[in-house]
Amino acid sequence: MNINDLTIFRTVVQTGSFSKAATALNYTQSNISMKIQSLETLYSTTFFYRGHRGIQLTPKGEQFYELVLKMLHLYEKSFEIVQDTGEPKGVLRIGSMETTAALNLPALLTIFHQAHEQVDITILTSPSQDNIDRLENYELDGAFVTGPVYKENLLVKEFVYEELVIVTSSKHKPIKQLRDLASSTVITFRHGCSYRAILDHWLHEDGVRPQNRMEFGTLDGILGCVAAGLGFTLLPRAIAEKYSATQALALHAITNKQAQIPTWFIYRKDDVQSPILQYFLESLDAYQRCENTSQKF
């Protein structure tokens, strides 16, 4: 067994088939099948159920997959750790909500890049739950999510607090309570978005059932439709105010709701911590100090 075998196993699981893994890795399907069979022979077990509907992990396969993710993560990070000379090099993979990426990350990444120019940063924007899942699967080094997050294998660092507001087109009549939106269309991100979950909870709590729902994958799509008068959404005040400078939007505070929510930076409780991730955490602290200083003036 070698690292390549583990990479093949991970790709088979993540793509869901031998043929798709072969395409992704530029191998033949027979080569992929042979590698998986060799691993099963080595461990004297079966990792996959094979059937007409495809493949599925066995219980032993699920256990092995978790180990494979850890082993490949440690292998990838070993170069970063052993070759650390005080001038970090490598790749930092960060997950983020669209709102945080648009509002906070430009300044934060500027601070980090000025101190660590040789680190390549990859930002993947997804709803909070997707970011949590990706982090646990070792696809990310850290992620910004709406908290709190209660998971024993994750460490949590408070980043910012946001005030949530209802956002409508500027032509919408004033909103004093959520019942005023009963005949409107709710516009949100897909499932897994914390803002969507909070809005759905508020609406259910007040017995409000909007007429329709529209789902988008981007912040621009949501606010473009809201500005056009197609419906309403729930977003942090800061991002809504930023967009209202160029789009016809109105912001409505719902005074009887708990609208102050935290955004957290989360990362795994790994036995071996990445030096690059540690540098990023230091940049988070520097960003927060800058924000606190600017707020005093």
N, C-alpha and C positions, 0 to 999 in steps of 0.2 A: 504494500500500500504506500502511496506517495501523495503529495499535495494535489497533484493533477487528478487522482482518483476521487479525492474529497470534493474538488471543484465540480467534477462531473456529477457526483451524487447530489450536491446542492442544486445544480442547474436542472437536473431531472425533476427534483421536488418542486422547484420554483416555476418551471415551465409546465409541469403536469404531464409530460410524456417523453418517451425516449426520442421520438422523431423531432420534437421541438427543441430538445436539448442538443441533438445532433446538429440541427441548423444553427442554433445559437453559438455553438462551439466549433463549428466547421469540421465536424467529424461525420463518419458514416453511422447510421443507426445501429448496424451490427457491432461496431466498435463500442458504442455506448452500452449496448446490451451486455457485451462481453465484460466490460469493466464493472458493471453492476453485479453480474454473476460472480466475478472474482471476489468482490467485497463480501458478498453473501457467503461464499465458500470459506473465505478467511475467517469470518465470524460465526460460521456454522448456524446461520439463521436466514430467515427471509425478510427482506426489508420492504418489499412491495407485493401487494395483491395485484395480479395481472388478470384482466378480463376483457370482454368485448367493449366495455365502456371506458377502457383506459386503465390507468394504474392508480393505486391508492396505498399510502403508507400503512404498514402493519404497526401494532403497538411498539415492537422493537425498532421498526424503522423510524417512528416518531422520536423515540429516545435517542437513536443514533443521529438523527437530523439535528437535534439540539446540540449534541456534542460536536458535530461537524461545523456548525455555525461558530461555536466557540474556538475550535481548533484553527479554522481559517482566519478568524479575526486575530487570534494571537500570532499566527504566522505573518499576516500582513503588518501588524503593529511591531513585530520583533525588529524589523529593519529600522523603523522609526526610532525605536528605543535604543537599540545597540549602536546605531550610527548617529545618535544625537550628539552634536558637537557644540551646542549652544546657539547654532544657527539652524532652526528647525526647517526641515524640508518634508514634503509629503502632501497628502490630500486630506482635507477636513470636510466631512459630509454632514451638513446641517439641515434638518427639517424645520419647516416654519409654516404657520398659517399665512394666508395671503395678506391679511391686514397687517400683521407684524412685519412681514417682508417689505411691504410698501411704506410703512411709517417709521419703523425703528432700525431696520437692518442697514440702510445706507450709511448712517452715522457710525453704527457699531462696527461694520465691516471696514470702514475707513480707518478707525482706530486700530483694528487688528492688522490690517494690511500695512499700515505705516511701520508697525513694529516687526512684522514677519512677512516680508515681501516674497519669500520663496515658497510659502505655503499656498497651494491651490485650494480654493474653497468652492464646494458645490452646494448650492441651495436648492432643495426640493420643496415645493409648496404643496401642502395637502391639509385636509382637515385634521384636527387634533388626534382623533382616534387612529387615523392612518399613520400619523407620525409616531405615535406610541407603538403601534404594531411593528413598524419598520425599525424602530430603535431596538426593540426586543429581539428582532430577527437579525441584528447586526448589519442592517443596511444603512444605518446612520450612526454618527458618533454622538449626536445630541440633537435636541429638538425643542422648539418653542411651542407650547401648548397652553390652552386655557385650563387652569387648575381649579382645585388641587388634584394631584395625582397620587393615589394610594397604591403603590406597588413596591414590594420588598426589594426587588432587584433593581430599582431605579432610585437615583438620587435627584433631589429637587432643589432648584435655586430660584428664589423669587426674582422676577425681572421688572415688570411694571404692573401698575393697576390701571384698569380702564373703566370709564363710565359708559354704559350701554344706553343707546337712544334708539327710538323708532325713527326710521328714515323714510320719507315720502317725497313725492314731487313738490315743488314749491307752490303749486296750485291747489294742493290738498287743503281741506279745511282743518282748523286746529284740532288736535287730538288730546282729550283730557283723560280718557280711559281706554283700555283695550277694546271695550265693546263698540267703540266708534269705528273699529276696523272689521266688524263682522261681515260686511258685504264686500270686502276687498280681497285681493289675491296676495298671498304671502310669497315672497321671492327669497330663496335661500341657497346656500351651498348644499351639496348632497349630504347623505347620512354620514355621521362621524364628526360633523362640524359642531363645536360647542355652542356657538351663537345660535345655531338652529335649534339645538336641544333646549337651550334656555328659553328661546321664544316660544317653542312648542309647549314647554311647561307653563309659561305665563298664560298663554292662550287657553290651555286646558284648565288651568286654575281658575280663570275667570269665565269659563263656559263659553268661550268664543270659538266658533268654527268658521274660518275664512272660506270663501266660495271656492277658490282654486289655489293650487301651488305651482310655482315655477322653480326649477332647479338649474343652477349654473355652476360651472367649474372655475369661474374667474370672478374677481371682484369687479372688474370693469363691466362684465356682462350684467351682473346684478344691479350696479348703480346706474348703468345706462338705461335699463328697463324701468327702474324706479323713477329716474328723472323724466322718463317719457310718460309717466302716469299709469304704468301697467300694474303697479302693486306697491307693497311696502316691505321693509326688511328691518333687521336689528343688527346694529354694528357699533363698535366703539366710537364715541363722540369725536375723538381726534382724527380718525380716518375719514369720517363723514364730513367734518369741517374742511379737511384738505380737499376733498372732491367737490364740495359745495362752491369752491372758488371758481370752478369752471363748468359746473353743471347745476341745473335748476333743482336743487334739493332743499328740503325743509327737515329740521331736526326736532323731535318731540321727546321730552323727558317724561317718563312714567313714574310719578312720585311715590306711588304705593308699592313699588317693586324694589328688590335688592339689586341695584344696577351697577354696583362697584364690584368688579371681578378681577382676579389676578391672572397675569400671564406668567408662566413659569418656563425656565429652561431646565430640561431634564436630560439625564445621561445615565448610563449603566453603572452599576456598582461592580466594576470589573476588578479582578485581583491585581491586574497590571494596568495602571492608568497611562493613557497616551500623553506624552509630553505636549503634543500639539493641542490636545484638548485642554490641558492645564493652562497653556498660553491663552486659549480662547476664553477660559473662565476669568483670567486676569483682565482681559479686554472688557468682559462684561462688567467687572467691578469699576474699571476706568470709565466706561460709558455711563454707569449709574452715578458716579461722582460728578461727571460733567452735567448730567441732567439735574441733579440736586442743586448744583451751584447756579445753573441758569435759572432755576425756579425761584431762587432767593432774590434774584434781581428782576 
